[in-house]
Structures are given as structure tokens and as C-alpha cells.
Amino acid sequence: MNRIKTITKKEDFDKLYRRSGSAGSRHVVVLYRKNGLSESRQAFIASKKVGNSVQRNRARRLMKEAYRLTDEQVSGGYDIAFIARNGINACKCADVQRSIEAALKRAGLTGGTGRE
């Protein structure tokens, strides 16, 4: 089982927010930029607009599982931040997975079918 590489440094987050491309879908917004490494790193973000801590943690768990299922299709060498939108907690994992696939396809990071 492959471990998901996470973005941990503030400088990396700052670069990602300032100089990145973005693509959105119904439940997720994706920010991405090249990182100069051979592997991709991810961050899963849920703001207080999503809800209380229980709802934010569920949103992050949904996004992590949905990404894990589509990880093989994603190109290497990118920093990718997945930001949860407000209604994500009313969805099932399959809905979030389709949303992530569609956003990654719009961003050009995967070659999969991006249907929402």
C-alpha cells in the first residue's frame, strides 16, 4: 500500500496558493503546481465553512479515500491541494471520487474520464 505524501511546510503552501493553477468541480476545488520532485504531494483542506470539526474531518477523510482510489491515474511531480466545498458532507465517497476525477481531468493531471 502506497503512503500518500503530504505537503507540510508553510513555504510550500504559500507557493501553492500564490502561483498555482486551479480547477473546480461540484464538491472539490483543486490547486496544483509543479514541485520539481519525482513524486506528487497532496494536501486535503476543509475550512470552517464546511462545518464543525467532526464535519471537517469527515470531509478530509472522504477526499483522502476518493484520491486514494484514483491515485494511479495522477501524473507525478505536482503539489496538489484538495479544498472541500460546503456541501461535501451530504455526499457518498463515490460522488466525491467522481468530483475529484473531474477536477483532476480539467486540470490536465490525469487522462481519466471526468464525469460529475
Order of alpha helices (4+ residues) and beta strands (2+ residues): alpha-beta-beta-beta-alpha-beta-alpha
